[in-house]
Amino acid sequence: MNDLRIDTEHLRQFVSDDEIRQISPEVVAAKRTLLAGDGKGNDFLGWVNLPDELDPAIVASVKKEVARLAPKIRFFVVIGIGGSYLGARAVIEALQSEFAAVLPSQHPYVIYAGHTLSEDYYHQLLALLDANDYAVAVISKSGTTTEPAVAFRIVKAHLESKYGKAEASQRIVAITDARRGALHDIAVQEHYPMYVIPDNVGGRFSVLTPVGLLPIAMAGYNIDALLQGARDMRQLCVGSDDVLANPALHYAAIRNILYRKGRKVEMLVNFLPSLKFLSEWWKQLYGESEGKEGKGILPHSLSFTTDLHSMGQYVQQGERLMFETFISVDKPSSKVEIPSDEQNLDGINYLLGKTLNEINHNAELGTMIAHRGGGVPVLKIQVPRVDEYVLGQLIYFFEFACGVSGYTLGVNPFDQPGVEAYKKNMFILLGKPGYEGQQLA
């Protein structure tokens, strides 16, 4: 079953069917390279078959861990950076109430650390943890990445002070390498419950491993449905070489055609604020996968209608360097109608009886037509609703399309050598042992 559709109605004047046919052999060849595992970065392709090959015992263990911890905590602190937290946060924030932090719940509220070095953030976090019961998932293959390592040291000390070392060890779950690394060694030494990040799955592709599954399940969401959505999307992505029928190939083809025409920026647009962190996850996935060797589309994101009142002017009339990909959701999970007002001083009685979803969809359609008229190619990814199954489909769709698009672009989509540059400079400035005498670059 596939609930995801590619709509090119507002793209046709920018990308022709003939151009799709011309690039199709390249895109299909990129797909076959991905599946054959003989391209660049082929030691990080474990995510390709992951939805079907994930051991059911891992899923059962995650559920058991949730059942053990959830009843005794108000907050679950996820310590990680980049792919170690963005995928889980994308799913959780797409599904939870916008006001979940202040609403009563039978499930822990997931909060995040290790993604910033802000002193004020950690001061405020510790104040919150002082007053509430909590547990921690620390996620890192190495355990030495600066941001999560700093966060873990701070939170671990707080946890041990609050609960004692023995109890703290049962409130820390480590998700790390199977055999080596600082976090692995600490987890073994301290007897933390532990899950493995597969060697052949990079961080930005890891949301369907315990990296994402444990926090998502802890927040009370259905990881079985999430995985089933990914399985069904994988079947379609892997099974078809028809570029127009396979949504991942279609998306990869369109992106590369537009890139070759000078459209160097892609804006992922949503009309639901709950999808903000899906966009953040997508930005890392594509930015880290394609931005290398002087190549790559710059991923950006916008939340409409909010950003129509800030960035909308630039999109409409600024330099024609971008295209937009809209994530369009058919139906919300609830209904709110516009009430009547006899005075009608605000002039919106013409909306009387309409639902906010009707108004939002018309704002979306009006925006697509306006931006297309302003010279911006607009692609639409249509989904029927936002739930675990559909999010599983979206995650795998974007992952598979990313691998195909990267190979079509001619880069290794699975490394990130440029990430190390800032780290080296930071270590020199902080005086890390081993960096003495090295030059800033």
PALUM-589195 format. One record per residue (C-alpha): residue number from 1; residue in three letters; chain; x, z, y. Coordinates in nm, 2 decimals, padded with zeros to 4 digits. Layout:
BEGIN
[NUM; ALA; A; [X; Z; Y]]
...
***
This chain:
BEGIN
[1; MET; A; [00.00; 00.00; 00.00]]
[2; ASN; A; [00.13; -00.09; 00.34]]
[3; ASP; A; [-00.02; 00.05; 00.66]]
[4; LEU; A; [00.24; -00.09; 00.90]]
[5; ARG; A; [00.19; -00.43; 01.06]]
[6; ILE; A; [00.41; -00.64; 01.30]]
[7; ASP; A; [00.21; -00.80; 01.58]]
[8; THR; A; [00.38; -01.08; 01.78]]
[9; GLU; A; [00.09; -01.18; 02.00]]
[10; HIS; A; [00.28; -01.08; 02.32]]
[11; LEU; A; [00.61; -01.22; 02.19]]
[12; ARG; A; [00.52; -01.58; 02.12]]
[13; GLN; A; [00.63; -01.73; 02.46]]
[14; PHE; A; [00.98; -01.57; 02.40]]
[15; VAL; A; [01.03; -01.62; 02.02]]
[16; SER; A; [00.90; -01.93; 01.84]]
[17; ASP; A; [00.82; -01.97; 01.48]]
[18; ASP; A; [01.09; -02.24; 01.46]]
[19; GLU; A; [01.35; -01.98; 01.58]]
[20; ILE; A; [01.23; -01.74; 01.31]]
[21; ARG; A; [01.28; -02.01; 01.05]]
[22; GLN; A; [01.62; -02.09; 01.18]]
[23; ILE; A; [01.75; -01.73; 01.16]]
[24; SER; A; [01.57; -01.65; 00.83]]
[25; PRO; A; [01.86; -01.76; 00.60]]
[26; GLU; A; [02.10; -01.52; 00.79]]
[27; VAL; A; [01.85; -01.23; 00.77]]
[28; VAL; A; [01.78; -01.29; 00.40]]
[29; ALA; A; [02.15; -01.31; 00.33]]
[30; ALA; A; [02.20; -00.98; 00.52]]
[31; LYS; A; [01.92; -00.82; 00.30]]
[32; ARG; A; [02.09; -00.94; -00.02]]
[33; THR; A; [02.42; -00.80; 00.10]]
[34; LEU; A; [02.25; -00.47; 00.16]]
[35; LEU; A; [02.09; -00.46; -00.18]]
[36; ALA; A; [02.40; -00.59; -00.36]]
[37; GLY; A; [02.61; -00.32; -00.20]]
[38; ASP; A; [02.90; -00.56; -00.14]]
[39; GLY; A; [02.91; -00.55; 00.24]]
[40; LYS; A; [03.09; -00.33; 00.50]]
[41; GLY; A; [03.01; 00.04; 00.46]]
[42; ASN; A; [02.88; 00.00; 00.11]]
[43; ASP; A; [02.98; 00.35; 00.02]]
[44; PHE; A; [02.69; 00.48; 00.24]]
[45; LEU; A; [02.40; 00.30; 00.08]]
[46; GLY; A; [02.25; 00.59; -00.12]]
[47; TRP; A; [01.95; 00.59; 00.12]]
[48; VAL; A; [01.84; 00.24; 00.01]]
[49; ASN; A; [01.70; 00.36; -00.33]]
[50; LEU; A; [01.66; 00.72; -00.23]]
[51; PRO; A; [01.27; 00.73; -00.21]]
[52; ASP; A; [01.25; 00.63; -00.58]]
[53; GLU; A; [01.56; 00.80; -00.71]]
[54; LEU; A; [01.53; 01.14; -00.55]]
[55; ASP; A; [01.53; 01.40; -00.83]]
[56; PRO; A; [01.18; 01.56; -00.85]]
[57; ALA; A; [01.36; 01.89; -00.92]]
[58; ILE; A; [01.50; 01.88; -00.57]]
[59; VAL; A; [01.15; 01.85; -00.42]]
[60; ALA; A; [01.03; 02.13; -00.64]]
[61; SER; A; [01.32; 02.35; -00.53]]
[62; VAL; A; [01.25; 02.28; -00.17]]
[63; LYS; A; [00.89; 02.39; -00.21]]
[64; LYS; A; [01.01; 02.70; -00.40]]
[65; GLU; A; [01.25; 02.79; -00.12]]
[66; VAL; A; [00.97; 02.75; 00.14]]
[67; ALA; A; [00.74; 02.98; -00.07]]
[68; ARG; A; [01.02; 03.24; -00.08]]
[69; LEU; A; [01.11; 03.24; 00.29]]
[70; ALA; A; [00.80; 03.13; 00.48]]
[71; PRO; A; [00.58; 03.45; 00.43]]
[72; LYS; A; [00.84; 03.67; 00.60]]
[73; ILE; A; [00.95; 03.47; 00.90]]
[74; ARG; A; [00.80; 03.35; 01.23]]
[75; PHE; A; [01.08; 03.11; 01.32]]
[76; PHE; A; [01.30; 02.88; 01.11]]
[77; VAL; A; [01.62; 02.79; 01.29]]
[78; VAL; A; [01.76; 02.45; 01.20]]
[79; ILE; A; [02.12; 02.42; 01.29]]
[80; GLY; A; [02.25; 02.06; 01.31]]
[81; ILE; A; [02.33; 01.77; 01.54]]
[82; GLY; A; [02.24; 01.40; 01.53]]
[83; GLY; A; [02.10; 01.30; 01.19]]
[84; SER; A; [02.12; 01.66; 01.07]]
[85; TYR; A; [01.82; 01.75; 01.28]]
[86; LEU; A; [01.67; 01.45; 01.45]]
[87; GLY; A; [01.48; 01.31; 01.15]]
[88; ALA; A; [01.32; 01.64; 01.06]]
[89; ARG; A; [01.23; 01.70; 01.43]]
[90; ALA; A; [01.08; 01.36; 01.46]]
[91; VAL; A; [00.84; 01.42; 01.17]]
[92; ILE; A; [00.76; 01.78; 01.26]]
[93; GLU; A; [00.68; 01.70; 01.63]]
[94; ALA; A; [00.48; 01.40; 01.54]]
[95; LEU; A; [00.25; 01.61; 01.32]]
[96; GLN; A; [00.23; 01.95; 01.49]]
[97; SER; A; [00.01; 02.05; 01.79]]
[98; GLU; A; [00.17; 02.00; 02.13]]
[99; PHE; A; [00.11; 02.37; 02.18]]
[100; ALA; A; [00.22; 02.49; 01.83]]
[101; ALA; A; [00.48; 02.73; 01.99]]
[102; VAL; A; [00.20; 02.94; 02.14]]
[103; LEU; A; [-00.07; 02.91; 01.87]]
[104; PRO; A; [-00.11; 03.13; 01.57]]
[105; SER; A; [00.00; 02.96; 01.24]]
[106; GLN; A; [00.04; 03.04; 00.88]]
[107; HIS; A; [00.36; 02.84; 00.88]]
[108; PRO; A; [00.69; 02.92; 01.05]]
[109; TYR; A; [00.77; 02.74; 01.37]]
[110; VAL; A; [01.08; 02.53; 01.35]]
[111; ILE; A; [01.33; 02.57; 01.63]]
[112; TYR; A; [01.67; 02.40; 01.67]]
[113; ALA; A; [02.03; 02.50; 01.74]]
[114; GLY; A; [02.37; 02.32; 01.70]]
[115; HIS; A; [02.26; 02.02; 01.91]]
[116; THR; A; [02.39; 02.16; 02.24]]
[117; LEU; A; [02.67; 02.37; 02.38]]
[118; SER; A; [02.46; 02.52; 02.66]]
[119; GLU; A; [02.53; 02.89; 02.71]]
[120; ASP; A; [02.19; 02.95; 02.86]]
[121; TYR; A; [02.02; 02.79; 02.56]]
[122; TYR; A; [02.19; 03.03; 02.32]]
[123; HIS; A; [02.13; 03.33; 02.54]]
[124; GLN; A; [01.76; 03.25; 02.54]]
[125; LEU; A; [01.76; 03.17; 02.17]]
[126; LEU; A; [01.92; 03.51; 02.08]]
[127; ALA; A; [01.66; 03.69; 02.30]]
[128; LEU; A; [01.38; 03.51; 02.10]]
[129; LEU; A; [01.54; 03.60; 01.77]]
[130; ASP; A; [01.59; 03.96; 01.87]]
[131; ALA; A; [01.21; 04.00; 01.89]]
[132; ASN; A; [01.11; 03.79; 01.58]]
[133; ASP; A; [01.17; 03.75; 01.21]]
[134; TYR; A; [01.36; 03.44; 01.12]]
[135; ALA; A; [01.57; 03.25; 00.87]]
[136; VAL; A; [01.82; 02.97; 00.91]]
[137; ALA; A; [01.91; 02.63; 00.77]]
[138; VAL; A; [02.26; 02.52; 00.86]]
[139; ILE; A; [02.32; 02.15; 00.80]]
[140; SER; A; [02.66; 01.99; 00.80]]
[141; LYS; A; [02.87; 01.80; 00.55]]
[142; SER; A; [03.20; 01.95; 00.68]]
[143; GLY; A; [03.10; 02.27; 00.85]]
[144; THR; A; [03.35; 02.20; 01.12]]
[145; THR; A; [03.16; 01.98; 01.36]]
[146; THR; A; [03.20; 02.18; 01.69]]
[147; GLU; A; [02.84; 02.21; 01.81]]
[148; PRO; A; [02.68; 02.33; 01.48]]
[149; ALA; A; [02.98; 02.53; 01.38]]
[150; VAL; A; [02.96; 02.72; 01.71]]
[151; ALA; A; [02.58; 02.77; 01.67]]
[152; PHE; A; [02.62; 02.89; 01.32]]
[153; ARG; A; [02.88; 03.14; 01.40]]
[154; ILE; A; [02.66; 03.28; 01.68]]
[155; VAL; A; [02.34; 03.29; 01.48]]
[156; LYS; A; [02.51; 03.42; 01.16]]
[157; ALA; A; [02.65; 03.71; 01.36]]
[158; HIS; A; [02.31; 03.79; 01.50]]
[159; LEU; A; [02.14; 03.76; 01.16]]
[160; GLU; A; [02.39; 03.99; 00.99]]
[161; SER; A; [02.36; 04.24; 01.27]]
[162; LYS; A; [01.98; 04.24; 01.26]]
[163; TYR; A; [01.92; 04.24; 00.88]]
[164; GLY; A; [02.25; 04.34; 00.73]]
[165; LYS; A; [02.49; 04.11; 00.54]]
[166; ALA; A; [02.31; 04.12; 00.21]]
[167; GLU; A; [01.97; 04.03; 00.35]]
[168; ALA; A; [02.12; 03.78; 00.59]]
[169; SER; A; [02.27; 03.59; 00.30]]
[170; GLN; A; [01.92; 03.54; 00.16]]
[171; ARG; A; [01.79; 03.41; 00.50]]
[172; ILE; A; [02.05; 03.14; 00.53]]
[173; VAL; A; [02.01; 02.81; 00.35]]
[174; ALA; A; [02.32; 02.58; 00.36]]
[175; ILE; A; [02.27; 02.20; 00.33]]
[176; THR; A; [02.61; 02.06; 00.29]]
[177; ASP; A; [02.87; 01.87; 00.07]]
[178; ALA; A; [02.85; 01.93; -00.31]]
[179; ARG; A; [03.22; 02.01; -00.36]]
[180; ARG; A; [03.42; 02.06; -00.04]]
[181; GLY; A; [03.42; 02.15; 00.33]]
[182; ALA; A; [03.41; 02.47; 00.53]]
[183; LEU; A; [03.03; 02.52; 00.51]]
[184; HIS; A; [03.04; 02.46; 00.13]]
[185; ASP; A; [03.30; 02.72; 00.09]]
[186; ILE; A; [03.12; 02.97; 00.31]]
[187; ALA; A; [02.80; 02.91; 00.12]]
[188; VAL; A; [02.96; 02.97; -00.22]]
[189; GLN; A; [03.15; 03.28; -00.09]]
[190; GLU; A; [02.84; 03.43; 00.07]]
[191; HIS; A; [02.60; 03.32; -00.21]]
[192; TYR; A; [02.37; 03.13; 00.02]]
[193; PRO; A; [02.09; 02.91; -00.13]]
[194; MET; A; [02.24; 02.57; -00.11]]
[195; TYR; A; [02.13; 02.20; -00.11]]
[196; VAL; A; [02.35; 01.89; -00.13]]
[197; ILE; A; [02.38; 01.61; 00.12]]
[198; PRO; A; [02.46; 01.31; -00.11]]
[199; ASP; A; [02.81; 01.17; -00.04]]
[200; ASN; A; [02.66; 00.82; -00.01]]
[201; VAL; A; [02.40; 00.90; 00.25]]
[202; GLY; A; [02.51; 00.91; 00.62]]
[203; GLY; A; [02.35; 01.17; 00.85]]
[204; ARG; A; [02.13; 00.93; 01.04]]
[205; PHE; A; [01.98; 00.80; 00.71]]
[206; SER; A; [01.94; 01.15; 00.56]]
[207; VAL; A; [01.58; 01.25; 00.66]]
[208; LEU; A; [01.45; 01.19; 00.30]]
[209; THR; A; [01.71; 01.43; 00.15]]
[210; PRO; A; [01.69; 01.81; 00.18]]
[211; VAL; A; [01.83; 01.76; 00.53]]
[212; GLY; A; [01.48; 01.66; 00.64]]
[213; LEU; A; [01.26; 01.77; 00.36]]
[214; LEU; A; [01.33; 02.15; 00.38]]
[215; PRO; A; [01.25; 02.18; 00.76]]
[216; ILE; A; [00.95; 01.95; 00.73]]
[217; ALA; A; [00.81; 02.15; 00.43]]
[218; MET; A; [00.89; 02.48; 00.60]]
[219; ALA; A; [00.67; 02.37; 00.90]]
[220; GLY; A; [00.38; 02.32; 00.65]]
[221; TYR; A; [00.38; 01.94; 00.61]]
[222; ASN; A; [00.34; 01.73; 00.29]]
[223; ILE; A; [00.67; 01.60; 00.18]]
[224; ASP; A; [00.52; 01.43; -00.13]]
[225; ALA; A; [00.31; 01.21; 00.10]]
[226; LEU; A; [00.61; 01.14; 00.32]]
[227; LEU; A; [00.82; 01.03; 00.02]]
[228; GLN; A; [00.53; 00.82; -00.11]]
[229; GLY; A; [00.50; 00.63; 00.22]]
[230; ALA; A; [00.88; 00.56; 00.20]]
[231; ARG; A; [00.85; 00.45; -00.16]]
[232; ASP; A; [00.57; 00.20; -00.08]]
[233; MET; A; [00.76; 00.06; 00.22]]
[234; ARG; A; [01.07; 00.03; 00.01]]
[235; GLN; A; [00.88; -00.18; -00.25]]
[236; LEU; A; [00.78; -00.42; 00.02]]
[237; CYS; A; [01.12; -00.43; 00.20]]
[238; VAL; A; [01.31; -00.48; -00.12]]
[239; GLY; A; [01.07; -00.71; -00.30]]
[240; SER; A; [01.01; -00.99; -00.05]]
[241; ASP; A; [01.24; -01.25; 00.11]]
[242; ASP; A; [00.96; -01.39; 00.32]]
[243; VAL; A; [01.08; -01.30; 00.67]]
[244; LEU; A; [00.72; -01.32; 00.81]]
[245; ALA; A; [00.57; -01.11; 00.53]]
[246; ASN; A; [00.84; -00.85; 00.51]]
[247; PRO; A; [00.81; -00.63; 00.82]]
[248; ALA; A; [01.17; -00.51; 00.81]]
[249; LEU; A; [01.31; -00.86; 00.79]]
[250; HIS; A; [01.07; -00.98; 01.06]]
[251; TYR; A; [01.18; -00.70; 01.29]]
[252; ALA; A; [01.55; -00.76; 01.22]]
[253; ALA; A; [01.50; -01.14; 01.29]]
[254; ILE; A; [01.32; -01.08; 01.62]]
[255; ARG; A; [01.58; -00.83; 01.74]]
[256; ASN; A; [01.87; -01.07; 01.67]]
[257; ILE; A; [01.70; -01.37; 01.82]]
[258; LEU; A; [01.63; -01.18; 02.14]]
[259; TYR; A; [01.98; -01.04; 02.15]]
[260; ARG; A; [02.13; -01.39; 02.13]]
[261; LYS; A; [01.91; -01.48; 02.42]]
[262; GLY; A; [02.07; -01.21; 02.64]]
[263; ARG; A; [01.81; -00.93; 02.58]]
[264; LYS; A; [02.06; -00.65; 02.53]]
[265; VAL; A; [01.83; -00.35; 02.57]]
[266; GLU; A; [01.54; -00.26; 02.34]]
[267; MET; A; [01.29; -00.01; 02.47]]
[268; LEU; A; [01.09; 00.17; 02.20]]
[269; VAL; A; [00.76; 00.25; 02.36]]
[270; ASN; A; [00.49; 00.50; 02.25]]
[271; PHE; A; [00.16; 00.61; 02.40]]
[272; LEU; A; [00.15; 00.94; 02.23]]
[273; PRO; A; [00.38; 01.22; 02.35]]
[274; SER; A; [00.41; 01.35; 01.99]]
[275; LEU; A; [00.62; 01.05; 01.90]]
[276; LYS; A; [00.90; 01.13; 02.15]]
[277; PHE; A; [01.14; 01.26; 01.89]]
[278; LEU; A; [01.06; 00.97; 01.66]]
[279; SER; A; [01.21; 00.76; 01.94]]
[280; GLU; A; [01.51; 01.00; 01.97]]
[281; TRP; A; [01.58; 00.96; 01.59]]
[282; TRP; A; [01.54; 00.58; 01.62]]
[283; LYS; A; [01.78; 00.57; 01.92]]
[284; GLN; A; [02.05; 00.74; 01.71]]
[285; LEU; A; [01.98; 00.53; 01.41]]
[286; TYR; A; [02.02; 00.20; 01.59]]
[287; GLY; A; [02.27; 00.31; 01.86]]
[288; GLU; A; [02.52; 00.45; 01.61]]
[289; SER; A; [02.47; 00.17; 01.36]]
[290; GLU; A; [02.50; -00.13; 01.59]]
[291; GLY; A; [02.69; -00.02; 01.89]]
[292; LYS; A; [03.04; -00.12; 01.80]]
[293; GLU; A; [03.30; -00.41; 01.83]]
[294; GLY; A; [03.16; -00.48; 02.18]]
[295; LYS; A; [02.83; -00.57; 02.03]]
[296; GLY; A; [02.48; -00.42; 01.98]]
[297; ILE; A; [02.14; -00.38; 02.15]]
[298; LEU; A; [02.12; -00.07; 02.36]]
[299; PRO; A; [01.83; 00.15; 02.23]]
[300; HIS; A; [01.62; 00.31; 02.49]]
[301; SER; A; [01.28; 00.48; 02.48]]
[302; LEU; A; [00.98; 00.52; 02.70]]
[303; SER; A; [00.67; 00.74; 02.67]]
[304; PHE; A; [00.37; 00.57; 02.84]]
[305; THR; A; [00.16; 00.61; 03.03]]
[306; THR; A; [00.38; 00.89; 03.17]]
[307; ASP; A; [00.69; 00.67; 03.22]]
[308; LEU; A; [00.48; 00.39; 03.37]]
[309; HIS; A; [00.49; 00.60; 03.68]]
[310; SER; A; [00.87; 00.62; 03.68]]
[311; MET; A; [01.03; 00.34; 03.48]]
[312; GLY; A; [00.73; 00.11; 03.49]]
[313; GLN; A; [00.84; -00.05; 03.82]]
[314; TYR; A; [01.18; -00.15; 03.67]]
[315; VAL; A; [01.04; -00.28; 03.35]]
[316; GLN; A; [00.79; -00.49; 03.54]]
[317; GLN; A; [01.02; -00.64; 03.81]]
[318; GLY; A; [01.38; -00.54; 03.74]]
[319; GLU; A; [01.65; -00.74; 03.58]]
[320; ARG; A; [01.53; -00.93; 03.27]]
[321; LEU; A; [01.77; -00.77; 03.02]]
[322; MET; A; [01.53; -00.59; 02.79]]
[323; PHE; A; [01.25; -00.63; 02.54]]
[324; GLU; A; [01.00; -00.37; 02.43]]
[325; THR; A; [00.88; -00.26; 02.09]]
[326; PHE; A; [00.55; -00.07; 02.10]]
[327; ILE; A; [00.45; 00.17; 01.83]]
[328; SER; A; [00.07; 00.14; 01.85]]
[329; VAL; A; [-00.15; 00.39; 01.67]]
[330; ASP; A; [-00.51; 00.29; 01.59]]
[331; LYS; A; [-00.68; 00.62; 01.57]]
[332; PRO; A; [-00.60; 00.97; 01.69]]
[333; SER; A; [-00.68; 01.28; 01.48]]
[334; SER; A; [-00.93; 01.41; 01.73]]
[335; LYS; A; [-01.18; 01.30; 01.99]]
[336; VAL; A; [-01.22; 01.39; 02.36]]
[337; GLU; A; [-01.48; 01.21; 02.59]]
[338; ILE; A; [-01.49; 01.19; 02.97]]
[339; PRO; A; [-01.76; 01.42; 03.10]]
[340; SER; A; [-02.00; 01.34; 03.38]]
[341; ASP; A; [-01.96; 01.45; 03.74]]
[342; GLU; A; [-02.25; 01.39; 03.98]]
[343; GLN; A; [-02.03; 01.38; 04.30]]
[344; ASN; A; [-01.78; 01.14; 04.14]]
[345; LEU; A; [-01.53; 01.21; 04.41]]
[346; ASP; A; [-01.25; 01.10; 04.18]]
[347; GLY; A; [-01.42; 00.77; 04.13]]
[348; ILE; A; [-01.40; 00.77; 03.75]]
[349; ASN; A; [-01.76; 00.79; 03.65]]
[350; TYR; A; [-01.72; 00.43; 03.52]]
[351; LEU; A; [-01.53; 00.60; 03.23]]
[352; LEU; A; [-01.83; 00.82; 03.15]]
[353; GLY; A; [-01.87; 00.86; 02.77]]
[354; LYS; A; [-01.55; 00.68; 02.68]]
[355; THR; A; [-01.30; 00.86; 02.47]]
[356; LEU; A; [-00.94; 00.91; 02.58]]
[357; ASN; A; [-00.83; 00.69; 02.29]]
[358; GLU; A; [-01.03; 00.40; 02.43]]
[359; ILE; A; [-00.88; 00.45; 02.77]]
[360; ASN; A; [-00.53; 00.49; 02.63]]
[361; HIS; A; [-00.56; 00.17; 02.42]]
[362; ASN; A; [-00.68; -00.03; 02.72]]
[363; ALA; A; [-00.38; 00.11; 02.92]]
[364; GLU; A; [-00.16; 00.00; 02.63]]
[365; LEU; A; [-00.31; -00.35; 02.62]]
[366; GLY; A; [-00.30; -00.38; 02.99]]
[367; THR; A; [00.07; -00.28; 03.00]]
[368; MET; A; [00.16; -00.53; 02.73]]
[369; ILE; A; [-00.01; -00.81; 02.91]]
[370; ALA; A; [00.15; -00.71; 03.25]]
[371; HIS; A; [00.50; -00.68; 03.10]]
[372; ARG; A; [00.47; -01.00; 02.92]]
[373; GLY; A; [00.36; -01.17; 03.24]]
[374; GLY; A; [00.66; -01.01; 03.41]]
[375; GLY; A; [00.90; -01.18; 03.17]]
[376; VAL; A; [00.94; -00.90; 02.91]]
[377; PRO; A; [00.91; -00.98; 02.54]]
[378; VAL; A; [00.68; -00.73; 02.38]]
[379; LEU; A; [00.67; -00.67; 02.00]]
[380; LYS; A; [00.41; -00.43; 01.85]]
[381; ILE; A; [00.44; -00.22; 01.54]]
[382; GLN; A; [00.08; -00.13; 01.45]]
[383; VAL; A; [00.00; 00.18; 01.23]]
[384; PRO; A; [-00.35; 00.32; 01.16]]
[385; ARG; A; [-00.27; 00.69; 01.23]]
[386; VAL; A; [00.01; 00.95; 01.24]]
[387; ASP; A; [00.04; 01.14; 00.92]]
[388; GLU; A; [00.31; 01.21; 00.66]]
[389; TYR; A; [00.24; 00.89; 00.46]]
[390; VAL; A; [00.26; 00.67; 00.77]]
[391; LEU; A; [00.57; 00.85; 00.90]]
[392; GLY; A; [00.74; 00.79; 00.56]]
[393; GLN; A; [00.67; 00.42; 00.59]]
[394; LEU; A; [00.80; 00.41; 00.95]]
[395; ILE; A; [01.12; 00.59; 00.86]]
[396; TYR; A; [01.20; 00.36; 00.57]]
[397; PHE; A; [01.10; 00.05; 00.76]]
[398; PHE; A; [01.33; 00.14; 01.05]]
[399; GLU; A; [01.62; 00.23; 00.81]]
[400; PHE; A; [01.60; -00.09; 00.61]]
[401; ALA; A; [01.56; -00.31; 00.92]]
[402; CYS; A; [01.86; -00.13; 01.07]]
[403; GLY; A; [02.08; -00.22; 00.78]]
[404; VAL; A; [01.96; -00.58; 00.77]]
[405; SER; A; [01.99; -00.61; 01.15]]
[406; GLY; A; [02.34; -00.47; 01.16]]
[407; TYR; A; [02.46; -00.71; 00.89]]
[408; THR; A; [02.30; -01.00; 01.07]]
[409; LEU; A; [02.47; -00.89; 01.39]]
[410; GLY; A; [02.80; -00.89; 01.20]]
[411; VAL; A; [02.90; -00.52; 01.22]]
[412; ASN; A; [02.93; -00.24; 00.97]]
[413; PRO; A; [02.60; -00.05; 01.02]]
[414; PHE; A; [02.72; 00.26; 00.84]]
[415; ASP; A; [03.02; 00.39; 01.02]]
[416; GLN; A; [03.06; 00.54; 01.37]]
[417; PRO; A; [03.43; 00.54; 01.46]]
[418; GLY; A; [03.36; 00.56; 01.83]]
[419; VAL; A; [03.21; 00.91; 01.80]]
[420; GLU; A; [03.55; 01.06; 01.75]]
[421; ALA; A; [03.69; 00.97; 02.09]]
[422; TYR; A; [03.51; 01.25; 02.29]]
[423; LYS; A; [03.59; 01.50; 02.02]]
[424; LYS; A; [03.96; 01.44; 02.04]]
[425; ASN; A; [03.96; 01.48; 02.42]]
[426; MET; A; [03.75; 01.80; 02.39]]
[427; PHE; A; [03.99; 01.95; 02.13]]
[428; ILE; A; [04.29; 01.87; 02.36]]
[429; LEU; A; [04.12; 02.03; 02.66]]
[430; LEU; A; [04.03; 02.34; 02.45]]
[431; GLY; A; [04.37; 02.38; 02.30]]
[432; LYS; A; [04.27; 02.33; 01.93]]
[433; PRO; A; [04.57; 02.38; 01.70]]
[434; GLY; A; [04.72; 02.04; 01.60]]
[435; TYR; A; [04.63; 01.87; 01.92]]
[436; GLU; A; [04.92; 02.01; 02.13]]
[437; GLY; A; [05.10; 01.74; 02.34]]
[438; GLN; A; [04.84; 01.47; 02.27]]
[439; GLN; A; [04.72; 01.26; 02.56]]
[440; LEU; A; [04.36; 01.24; 02.68]]
[441; ALA; A; [04.21; 00.89; 02.63]]
***
